[in-house]
Amino acid sequence: MRERRRIERLRGWLGLAAALAVVLPSAGCLGPNALRSTRMKYNEAIRATNDEQLLMNIVRLRYADSPVFIDLPSITSQFEIAGTAGFLGGRGNQFPGFANLGNGELVARDSPTLSFRPREGKDVSRILLTPISADLFSVVNAGANPEQLLLTTVDEINDVPNAPQATVMVPRGPDANDEYVRGIRILADLFQRGGAELRIGGQLDETNASDPITATDLGGADLLEAAKAGYVFRHQGAGQLTLLKRELGLVLKLRPGFENSPEILEFARIFRLRPGLSGYRVKSDLKENVLEAPRPLDEGEDTIYLHMRSILQILTFLSKGVCVPVEHVEGGIAPGVPGPDGRPFDWTRVTAGNFFVRSSRHKPRDAEVAVRYRGHWFYIPRDDVNSRSILAIIEILVTLEDSEGGRVGGPLLTIPVGG
């Protein structure tokens, strides 16, 4: 009898020890375990909602509605764990013999705080309305598709238009970009075959050269100071020099054997370039003063002038790739224009092969990203890699443009989410 009581007491103490063993070590393990179980979930949720927000704004622009961007600058998550345990042992009052009673409680809590910031005012004008820089084409070397990049971000190359009416929310008439698309596809094919590459190299800006300077008027200190400031002197003949600005810029470099290939000759014809060169400078024509430096396009250029779009123009152009329900076009809910045959013009042709958003009355099952707007679902299927990659490119461009001028402070909407 005495031995039985000793065993029952031992079981009770073991139960208490087991409860404490569960509760006490949990506090030290919660941090690493919480990180493993939540970080990638937050990462995937941010990626998915960014894609949904971007697609929603593209669809809105197709309907000539206002886009709205809400950023998520920070996520603060607090993890808490608390536990209690109790043990009651002794002789029972209602039943004979010893009683081993215990209770325990373990509570874990995840309390994230989400901070939202809508883009407005100068923030919107700087990021959405300012034309992007041609230097961003360096992302081609990082794996971006050159055809998609040139199709979405450039309005024209050397006065060859890329359906500029497609960048207008309510266009006045139909537009096309067949010749432009043919040219950039030739270039994209050259990149794929290793026949061309983009490099960042030094260039001399001859359009802003100084007046001729007599060589005898210059000393060693003048040459040194000019070099420090990024300038260089070049001989112009008759003992005279000109001061030129040396700047870094993009260069389209053609590999040996491709300079006079049929593809590059056709590319030069389309974009009015001088054939037979081993490379062409790449510049944004917004930096050029056309009154002081007219471009002799009829003689052939050695420079590829890009008329860059703003982020808003890029999104408006992509919105033409949204398949709008026929009843929305016929009812005037979505803007449309008549085509040459008198029927509503199909704007999706300007982004064909690169970006296309499907629509359905019912929620799609095979969608990579889908949003509901005006009673319909608009979505990109999982197997549409081209359209998905376009979204990725735009996300990268928005991020790069956002980092150029720094964040502009604005009101934050902070929402604590109880776990």
Disulfide bonds with the S-S distance in Angstrom:
none
